[in-house]
Amino acid sequence: MPSTTIQIDTVIAGGGIAGLWLLNVLRSRGYSAVLLEAEGLGGAQTLSSQGIVHGGIKYALGGALTAASEVMSQAPARWRACLEGNGEVDLRGLVPLSDGFHLFSGAGALGRLAAFFASKALRGRVEQLHRCDYPEALRHVAFRGPVYRLQDFVLDTTALVERLGALASGNIYRHSLTPSACILNDGVRVRLADYILKANRLILAAGAGNEAVLEGLGLSGIAMQRRPLHQVMVRHPNLPPLYGHWLAGAEAAEPRLTITSHGAGSNSGPGGLLWYLGGQLATDGAGRSAQAQRDQARLELEACFPWMDWSLAKFETFRVDRAEPHQRTGLRPDHAFAEASGPCIVCWPTKLTLAPDLGDRVLSLLPPPEHLSPGPLNLPSATTGRAPWST
């Protein structure tokens, strides 16, 4: 039986935050688009992220604003506009896990950072709290350090993926894009079972999956790097909700711990919460075994929260690679990445919070839309994957 050829503006490979965000943005601008996801929506990176939409203060802990901190400074406002139904993607009904995010440290640990946080340059982005406004986890009499509220907030990544998928239902399919199924000639031809999608552009938004497709298509001008993390999940019968960065001190370029709270069933804290730990612990932990990382996490929590009984805690670890465009220094890129290579656009958001920035960059590389939506294809739909703490 001959394949049915369908004309379409774009095919998107990858159903993480990058692909789902782009699918919705492109459709809202009149582009016909189909998204292909090999496994579950949310992929390896999106559902294992901490869901923080942040304004870049994390990248200014050296005591000065940086390129990364300024690129991200407007991100929370853009995301909040979406949550209110006034942004580029309609996320009304999506309720944040936490509408705020905190930054805290032990007494006297901030040094010159305290003056930086109070400076005119950060007005409106950092607010020092009175003790009565501290989050529950930091109200113990033994905690003597300062607490700041940032403009950041935290989203439930599973709910976010489900919302983005629902907005574009009928355009998302479970299918693995292989280089052998693609022909780059006068646009792109992608073979899918009984269809051939003839597209103006192929958008590669598959995170770490971009690497094999780039190699298979012979697109050697764009390279990827991986930066590994070793995250920790903590289950404890008495965990209060907490969303914030614990700073090690004035000279630390990264938070000692980044803590978010997630639903994890009745075997965890009040309401079934666990703490998900990132920050320096996760970065340095890439070189540790699972047992060594569990032991280190316990030591960190005992040092930062000595008033809690951590003998009751159970620790699990989870490894994930941050997939990003290659940097000569090997360090994190400052912004989202999108670059054209023939009829392909290769992209990485680098951070969940930069999805709107990625949308801007991809739109600037696209020709105007030409084709109408093809309607549903006779292919299996992709479904949402599972966050590491729910498996």
C-alpha positions as CSV (number, residue, x, y, z in Angstrom):
1,M,0.0,0.0,0.0
2,P,1.5,3.4,-1.0
3,S,2.3,5.9,1.7
4,T,0.1,9.0,2.0
5,T,2.2,12.2,1.5
6,I,1.1,15.1,3.8
7,Q,2.4,18.7,3.4
8,I,3.1,20.4,6.7
9,D,5.1,23.3,8.0
10,T,7.1,21.7,10.8
11,V,7.9,18.3,12.3
12,I,9.2,18.5,15.9
13,A,11.2,15.6,17.3
14,G,11.1,15.4,21.1
15,G,8.3,15.8,23.6
16,G,10.1,17.4,26.5
17,I,9.5,21.0,27.5
18,A,11.3,22.3,24.4
19,G,9.2,20.3,21.9
20,L,5.9,20.8,23.7
21,W,6.4,24.5,24.2
22,L,7.4,25.0,20.5
23,L,4.5,22.9,19.3
24,N,2.0,25.2,21.1
25,V,3.7,28.4,20.1
26,L,3.9,27.4,16.5
27,R,0.3,26.3,16.3
28,S,-0.8,29.6,17.9
29,R,1.1,31.5,15.1
30,G,-0.6,29.5,12.3
31,Y,2.0,26.9,11.6
32,S,0.9,23.3,11.0
33,A,3.0,21.1,13.2
34,V,3.4,17.5,14.3
35,L,5.4,16.3,17.3
36,L,7.0,12.9,17.6
37,E,8.1,11.5,20.9
38,A,9.9,8.1,21.2
39,E,8.9,7.3,24.8
40,G,6.9,9.4,27.3
41,L,6.2,13.1,27.1
42,G,8.4,14.9,29.5
43,G,11.4,12.8,28.6
44,A,14.5,12.3,30.7
45,Q,15.1,15.9,31.6
46,T,11.8,17.8,32.0
47,L,10.1,15.4,34.5
48,S,13.3,15.0,36.5
49,S,13.8,18.8,36.8
50,Q,12.8,20.6,40.0
51,G,10.3,22.7,38.1
52,I,11.8,26.1,39.1
53,V,10.9,29.1,37.0
54,H,13.6,31.5,38.2
55,G,14.8,35.0,37.5
56,G,18.5,34.4,37.4
57,I,19.6,35.3,40.9
58,K,21.0,31.8,41.3
59,Y,23.6,32.8,38.7
60,A,24.6,36.0,40.5
61,L,25.8,34.5,43.7
62,G,29.3,35.8,43.0
63,G,28.0,39.2,44.0
64,A,27.5,40.6,40.5
65,L,24.9,40.3,37.7
66,T,25.9,38.0,34.9
67,A,24.8,37.4,31.3
68,A,22.8,34.4,32.5
69,S,21.1,36.2,35.4
70,E,20.0,39.0,33.0
71,V,18.7,36.7,30.3
72,M,16.5,35.0,32.9
73,S,15.4,38.1,34.7
74,Q,12.2,38.4,32.7
75,A,11.3,34.7,32.6
76,P,9.1,34.6,35.7
77,A,6.9,37.5,34.4
78,R,6.5,35.8,31.0
79,W,5.5,32.5,32.7
80,R,3.1,34.2,35.1
81,A,1.4,35.9,32.1
82,C,0.9,32.4,30.6
83,L,-0.6,31.2,33.9
84,E,-3.0,34.1,33.7
85,G,-3.9,33.4,30.1
86,N,-2.1,36.5,28.8
87,G,1.1,34.9,27.5
88,E,2.2,33.0,24.4
89,V,0.9,29.7,25.7
90,D,-2.4,29.5,27.7
91,L,-1.6,27.8,31.0
92,R,-4.7,28.9,32.9
93,G,-5.7,26.4,35.5
94,L,-2.1,25.2,36.1
95,V,-1.5,25.9,39.8
96,P,2.2,26.3,40.9
97,L,3.5,23.9,43.6
98,S,4.8,27.1,45.3
99,D,4.1,30.7,44.3
100,G,7.4,31.8,45.7
101,F,10.9,30.6,46.2
102,H,13.3,31.3,49.1
103,L,17.0,31.8,49.5
104,F,18.5,31.3,53.0
105,S,21.7,30.5,54.9
106,G,23.2,30.1,58.3
107,A,23.8,33.2,60.5
108,G,26.7,35.3,59.2
109,A,27.3,33.2,56.1
110,L,26.3,35.7,53.4
111,G,28.9,38.3,54.0
112,R,29.0,40.8,51.2
113,L,26.1,39.1,49.4
114,A,23.8,40.6,52.0
115,A,24.7,44.1,50.7
116,F,24.3,42.9,47.1
117,F,20.8,41.5,47.7
118,A,19.8,44.9,49.2
119,S,21.3,46.9,46.3
120,K,19.3,49.0,43.9
121,A,20.2,46.6,41.0
122,L,18.2,43.8,42.6
123,R,15.2,45.9,43.7
124,G,12.0,43.9,43.0
125,R,13.9,40.7,42.5
126,V,15.0,39.9,46.1
127,E,13.1,40.8,49.3
128,Q,14.4,40.0,52.8
129,L,11.6,38.6,55.0
130,H,10.7,39.2,58.6
131,R,10.9,36.1,60.8
132,C,7.1,35.8,60.9
133,D,7.0,35.3,57.1
134,Y,9.6,32.5,57.1
135,P,8.6,29.2,55.5
136,E,7.5,26.6,58.1
137,A,10.7,24.6,57.7
138,L,12.8,27.6,58.9
139,R,10.7,28.8,61.8
140,H,12.5,26.7,64.4
141,V,14.2,28.7,67.1
142,A,17.6,27.1,66.2
143,F,17.6,28.7,62.8
144,R,19.2,32.1,63.0
145,G,20.0,33.0,59.4
146,P,18.4,35.4,57.0
147,V,15.6,34.4,54.6
148,Y,15.0,36.1,51.2
149,R,12.0,35.7,48.9
150,L,12.8,35.6,45.2
151,Q,10.4,36.3,42.2
152,D,10.9,32.6,41.3
153,F,8.2,30.0,41.6
154,V,7.8,26.2,41.2
155,L,5.7,24.3,38.7
156,D,4.6,20.6,38.9
157,T,6.4,19.3,35.9
158,T,4.0,16.4,35.4
159,A,1.0,18.8,35.4
160,L,2.9,21.2,33.0
161,V,3.6,18.4,30.5
162,E,0.0,17.2,30.7
163,R,-1.3,20.7,30.1
164,L,0.9,21.4,27.1
165,G,0.1,18.0,25.7
166,A,-3.7,18.6,26.1
167,L,-3.5,22.0,24.4
168,A,-2.0,20.3,21.3
169,S,-3.8,16.9,21.5
170,G,-4.2,15.4,18.0
171,N,-0.8,16.6,17.0
172,I,1.4,14.5,19.3
173,Y,2.4,10.9,18.3
174,R,4.5,8.2,19.8
175,H,7.2,7.5,17.2
176,S,11.0,7.3,17.2
177,L,12.6,9.6,14.7
178,T,15.5,7.7,13.0
179,P,17.9,9.4,10.6
180,S,17.2,6.6,8.1
181,A,13.6,7.8,7.9
182,C,14.6,11.4,7.0
183,I,15.5,12.8,3.7
184,L,16.9,16.4,3.7
185,N,16.2,17.6,0.1
186,D,14.0,20.5,-0.8
187,G,12.8,20.7,2.8
188,V,12.4,17.5,4.8
189,R,10.7,14.2,4.2
190,V,10.0,12.0,7.2
191,R,8.6,8.5,6.8
192,L,6.2,7.4,9.5
193,A,4.5,4.0,9.0
194,D,1.9,4.7,6.2
195,Y,2.7,8.4,5.9
196,I,5.4,10.6,4.4
197,L,5.5,14.0,6.1
198,K,6.8,16.6,3.6
199,A,7.8,19.5,5.9
200,N,9.5,22.9,5.4
201,R,11.5,22.4,8.6
202,L,12.5,19.6,11.0
203,I,13.0,20.9,14.6
204,L,15.2,18.7,16.7
205,A,14.2,19.3,20.3
206,A,14.9,15.8,21.7
207,G,17.5,16.8,24.4
208,A,20.1,14.1,24.6
209,G,18.4,12.4,21.7
210,N,19.5,15.1,19.4
211,E,23.1,13.8,19.4
212,A,22.3,10.5,17.5
213,V,20.0,12.2,15.0
214,L,22.6,14.9,14.3
215,E,25.3,12.3,13.7
216,G,23.0,10.2,11.5
217,L,21.9,13.1,9.4
218,G,25.5,14.2,9.0
219,L,24.9,17.6,10.6
220,S,28.4,18.0,12.0
221,G,28.4,21.7,12.6
222,I,26.4,21.5,15.8
223,A,27.7,19.5,18.8
224,M,26.1,18.6,22.1
225,Q,27.6,18.4,25.6
226,R,26.3,16.5,28.7
227,R,26.7,17.8,32.2
228,P,25.7,15.0,34.7
229,L,23.7,15.4,37.9
230,H,23.1,13.0,40.8
231,Q,19.8,14.2,42.4
232,V,18.6,13.0,45.8
233,M,15.1,12.2,47.0
234,V,14.4,12.3,50.7
235,R,11.4,10.6,52.3
236,H,10.7,11.4,55.9
237,P,7.5,11.3,58.0
238,N,7.8,14.9,59.2
239,L,8.8,17.0,56.2
240,P,7.2,20.4,55.8
241,P,7.0,21.9,52.4
242,L,10.1,23.9,51.4
243,Y,11.2,25.5,48.2
244,G,14.5,27.3,48.2
245,H,18.3,27.5,48.0
246,W,20.5,27.0,51.0
247,L,23.7,29.0,50.5
248,A,26.9,27.7,51.7
249,G,28.5,31.1,52.0
250,A,29.5,34.3,50.3
251,E,32.1,32.7,48.0
252,A,29.9,29.8,46.7
253,A,29.0,30.1,43.0
254,E,26.1,27.6,43.4
255,P,23.7,26.9,46.2
256,R,24.8,24.2,48.7
257,L,21.3,22.7,48.4
258,T,18.4,23.5,46.2
259,I,15.2,22.0,47.7
260,T,11.8,21.4,46.2
261,S,8.9,19.5,47.7
262,H,6.8,17.0,45.7
263,G,3.9,14.6,46.3
264,A,5.1,11.1,47.0
265,G,2.4,9.1,48.8
266,S,1.6,8.3,52.4
267,N,5.1,7.1,53.3
268,S,6.5,10.6,53.3
269,G,5.8,13.8,55.1
270,P,2.6,15.7,55.8
271,G,0.4,15.4,52.8
272,G,2.8,12.8,51.4
273,L,5.8,15.1,50.6
274,L,9.4,14.3,49.8
275,W,12.3,16.7,49.4
276,Y,14.1,16.7,46.0
277,L,17.7,17.9,46.4
278,G,19.7,19.6,43.7
279,G,22.4,22.3,43.8
280,Q,26.0,21.7,44.6
281,L,25.1,18.3,46.1
282,A,23.8,17.1,42.8
283,T,26.7,18.6,40.7
284,D,29.5,17.3,42.9
285,G,27.6,14.0,43.4
286,A,28.0,13.1,39.7
287,G,31.3,11.4,40.7
288,R,29.9,9.6,43.7
289,S,28.4,6.2,44.0
290,A,24.7,6.0,45.0
291,Q,25.6,5.0,48.6
292,A,28.2,7.8,48.9
293,Q,25.7,10.3,47.6
294,R,23.1,9.1,50.1
295,D,25.6,9.5,52.9
296,Q,26.6,12.9,51.7
297,A,22.9,14.1,51.5
298,R,22.3,13.0,55.1
299,L,25.4,14.9,56.2
300,E,24.2,18.0,54.4
301,L,20.8,17.9,55.9
302,E,22.1,17.3,59.4
303,A,24.4,20.3,59.0
304,C,21.7,22.6,57.5
305,F,18.7,21.4,59.6
306,P,20.2,20.1,62.8
307,W,16.9,20.4,64.7
308,M,15.3,17.6,62.6
309,D,15.8,13.9,63.3
310,W,17.3,12.7,60.1
311,S,17.6,9.1,61.4
312,L,14.0,8.7,60.2
313,A,14.9,9.7,56.6
314,K,15.2,7.4,53.6
315,F,17.3,8.5,50.7
316,E,17.1,7.6,47.0
317,T,19.3,8.9,44.2
318,F,18.6,9.6,40.6
319,R,21.1,10.3,37.8
320,V,20.3,12.6,34.8
321,D,22.4,14.4,32.2
322,R,21.8,18.0,31.3
323,A,21.9,18.0,27.5
324,E,23.1,21.3,26.0
325,P,24.8,22.8,23.0
326,H,28.6,22.3,23.3
327,Q,30.5,25.1,25.0
328,R,34.2,25.5,24.6
329,T,34.5,25.9,28.4
330,G,32.2,23.0,29.1
331,L,30.1,25.3,31.3
332,R,26.4,25.9,31.2
333,P,25.2,28.1,28.3
334,D,23.8,31.5,29.3
335,H,20.6,31.3,27.2
336,A,18.4,28.9,25.1
337,F,19.9,27.7,21.9
338,A,18.4,27.4,18.4
339,E,20.4,27.2,15.2
340,A,19.5,26.3,11.6
341,S,21.4,23.7,9.6
342,G,19.8,23.4,6.2
343,P,16.1,22.6,6.6
344,C,16.7,21.5,10.3
345,I,16.6,23.7,13.4
346,V,18.5,22.2,16.3
347,C,17.6,23.5,19.8
348,W,18.1,23.0,23.5
349,P,16.3,25.2,26.1
350,T,19.2,24.6,28.5
351,K,16.7,25.4,31.4
352,L,13.0,24.8,31.8
353,T,12.6,28.5,32.7
354,L,14.0,29.5,29.2
355,A,11.3,27.8,27.2
356,P,9.8,31.2,26.2
357,D,13.2,32.4,25.1
358,L,13.6,29.3,23.0
359,G,10.3,30.0,21.3
360,D,11.5,33.5,20.3
361,R,14.7,32.1,18.9
362,V,13.0,29.3,16.8
363,L,10.3,31.7,15.5
364,S,13.1,34.0,14.2
365,L,14.4,31.1,12.1
366,L,11.2,30.0,10.5
367,P,9.7,31.2,7.2
368,P,6.0,32.2,7.3
369,P,3.5,29.3,7.6
370,E,2.2,27.8,4.4
371,H,0.2,24.7,5.0
372,L,-3.0,23.9,6.8
373,S,-3.1,21.3,9.6
374,P,-3.4,17.8,8.2
375,G,-5.8,16.6,10.9
376,P,-5.2,13.5,13.1
377,L,-2.9,10.8,11.7
378,N,-3.6,7.1,12.2
379,L,-0.6,6.8,14.7
380,P,-0.5,6.0,18.4
381,S,-0.6,9.0,20.7
382,A,2.3,9.8,23.0
383,T,1.4,9.8,26.7
384,T,3.0,11.6,29.7
385,G,6.0,9.9,31.3
386,R,6.6,9.7,35.1
387,A,8.6,11.8,37.4
388,P,11.4,9.9,39.2
389,W,9.7,10.3,42.7
390,S,6.5,8.6,41.4
391,T,8.2,5.5,39.9
